[in-house]
Amino acid sequence: MEIFSARRLTRIGVVAAIYLVATLLCAPLAYNAIQFRVSEMLMLLCFYNKDYIISMTVGCLLANLFSSLGMVDVVFGTAATIVAAVLIFLFRNKVNLFAASLFPVIANALIVGAEIKFVFGDPFWINAAYVALGEFVCVSILGVIVFKALERNQGFMKLVTTAY
């Protein structure tokens, strides 16, 4: 069994808090069908270290407490994050960063698209397309650009890849 040191728990908690705050700062764009959660680019941290699966899960769960979709989003939106985060980590040695960035796009499109259909009755494929578009812009375009640039920084890479 792995031990969660104070340093490791702090890192997990700080990243979860950053996800929450970043989501709330862009709240008008972070919820409903058209979602541009800049915080979603943090999902790519799961490519480097499994600890960020916990960070993303907790951050998303807390952010979804503020969602107009209510508890449905807390449960299913968070489930979409868990699925995507785990897939990113599991496939990190088999795909490149861009391909890994597509897991949140697909998971959120399908799960959150279904949520919006269930709660508001809007057409599933339109919701899925809007959610996928927002995820693609925030994770696959902005996120990949940011993380590719950060990969060049040895200090950053040591920080995100070190297991405490």
matplotlib code that plots the C-alpha trace (Angstrom):
import matplotlib.pyplot as plt

x = [0.0, 1.3, 1.8, 0.3, 2.9, 2.0, 3.9, 2.0, -1.4, -0.6, 0.2, -3.0, -5.0, -3.4, -4.1, -7.7, -8.1, -6.6, -9.1, -12.0, -10.9, -10.2, -13.6, -15.4, -13.5, -14.9, -18.3, -20.5, -18.6, -18.0, -21.4, -24.3, -24.0, -21.3, -18.5, -15.2, -13.5, -10.0, -9.4, -9.9, -6.4, -5.1, -6.5, -3.2, -1.4, -2.7, -0.4, 2.6, 1.5, -1.4, -1.8, -3.5, -6.4, -7.4, -6.8, -9.0, -11.7, -11.9, -11.6, -14.3, -16.6, -16.3, -16.7, -19.8, -21.5, -22.0, -23.5, -26.9, -27.4, -27.4, -26.4, -26.7, -23.5, -21.8, -22.2, -22.0, -19.8, -17.3, -17.6, -16.7, -13.6, -12.6, -13.0, -11.0, -8.2, -7.8, -7.7, -5.1, -2.9, -3.3, -2.5, 0.3, 3.0, 0.9, -0.2, 1.2, -0.1, -2.5, -4.1, -4.4, -6.1, -9.0, -10.1, -11.7, -13.2, -15.0, -15.8, -17.3, -19.1, -20.9, -21.5, -22.2, -24.1, -26.4, -26.7, -27.9, -30.4, -31.7, -32.0, -33.1, -34.4, -32.2, -31.1, -28.2, -26.0, -26.1, -25.2, -22.4, -21.0, -21.0, -19.4, -16.8, -16.0, -15.4, -13.2, -11.3, -10.5, -9.5, -7.7, -6.6, -5.6, -4.8, -3.8, -1.5, 0.2, 0.7, 2.0, 4.3, 5.8, 6.0, 7.7, 10.8, 11.1, 13.0, 11.9, 8.2, 8.7, 10.4, 7.6, 4.8, 6.4, 8.0, 6.2, 6.4]
y = [0.0, 3.4, 6.0, 9.4, 11.8, 15.3, 16.6, 14.3, 15.1, 18.8, 18.6, 16.7, 19.2, 22.3, 21.0, 20.2, 23.7, 25.2, 23.3, 24.5, 28.1, 28.2, 26.7, 29.1, 32.1, 31.2, 29.9, 31.6, 29.5, 26.4, 24.9, 23.7, 22.7, 25.1, 24.5, 26.2, 25.1, 26.3, 24.2, 21.1, 21.5, 20.3, 16.9, 16.5, 16.3, 12.7, 11.9, 12.5, 11.2, 9.1, 11.4, 13.9, 11.5, 12.2, 16.0, 16.1, 14.0, 16.1, 19.4, 18.5, 17.2, 20.4, 22.6, 20.6, 21.4, 24.8, 23.4, 24.3, 20.6, 19.9, 16.6, 14.9, 16.8, 16.1, 12.4, 12.0, 14.9, 13.7, 10.2, 11.5, 13.1, 9.9, 7.9, 10.4, 10.8, 7.0, 6.5, 9.3, 7.6, 4.1, 5.0, 7.5, 5.1, 4.1, 7.4, 10.9, 13.9, 15.0, 11.6, 11.4, 14.8, 13.2, 11.0, 14.0, 15.2, 11.9, 11.0, 14.5, 14.7, 11.4, 11.6, 15.3, 15.3, 12.6, 14.6, 17.7, 15.6, 14.0, 17.3, 19.7, 17.4, 19.0, 16.8, 14.5, 14.8, 18.6, 18.7, 16.1, 18.2, 21.4, 19.7, 18.1, 21.4, 23.1, 20.2, 20.0, 23.8, 23.7, 20.4, 19.3, 22.7, 25.0, 22.3, 20.5, 23.8, 24.7, 21.3, 20.9, 24.2, 23.2, 19.9, 21.9, 23.1, 20.5, 22.0, 21.7, 18.2, 17.2, 18.7, 17.0, 13.6, 13.0, 10.5, 11.5]
z = [0.0, -1.0, 1.7, 1.2, 2.7, 3.7, 0.7, -1.7, -0.1, -0.3, -4.0, -4.7, -2.7, -4.2, -7.8, -6.9, -5.5, -8.6, -10.7, -8.6, -8.5, -12.3, -13.0, -10.7, -12.3, -15.7, -14.3, -17.0, -19.6, -17.4, -17.1, -19.3, -23.0, -24.1, -21.6, -21.9, -18.7, -18.9, -15.8, -17.9, -19.4, -16.0, -16.9, -18.9, -15.6, -15.4, -18.3, -16.0, -12.6, -11.3, -8.3, -10.5, -11.0, -7.4, -7.9, -11.0, -9.4, -6.2, -8.1, -10.5, -7.8, -5.9, -9.0, -10.0, -6.7, -8.4, -11.6, -12.8, -13.5, -9.8, -8.2, -11.5, -12.6, -9.3, -9.9, -13.7, -14.5, -11.9, -13.3, -16.8, -15.2, -13.5, -16.7, -18.7, -16.1, -15.7, -19.4, -19.8, -17.2, -18.5, -22.1, -21.3, -22.6, -25.7, -27.1, -27.4, -25.4, -28.1, -28.4, -24.6, -24.6, -26.6, -23.7, -21.8, -25.1, -25.7, -22.1, -21.4, -24.7, -24.1, -20.4, -20.0, -23.3, -21.8, -18.5, -20.3, -22.3, -19.1, -17.1, -19.8, -22.6, -25.2, -28.1, -27.1, -30.2, -30.2, -26.5, -27.0, -29.9, -27.8, -24.9, -27.2, -28.8, -25.5, -24.2, -27.5, -27.4, -23.7, -23.5, -26.9, -28.2, -25.3, -22.9, -25.3, -26.3, -22.6, -21.5, -24.5, -23.6, -19.9, -20.8, -21.8, -18.2, -16.1, -12.8, -13.8, -15.1, -11.8, -9.8, -11.7, -12.2, -8.8, -6.6, -3.0]

ax = plt.figure().add_subplot(projection="3d")
ax.plot(x, y, z, "-o")
ax.set_aspect("equal")
plt.show()
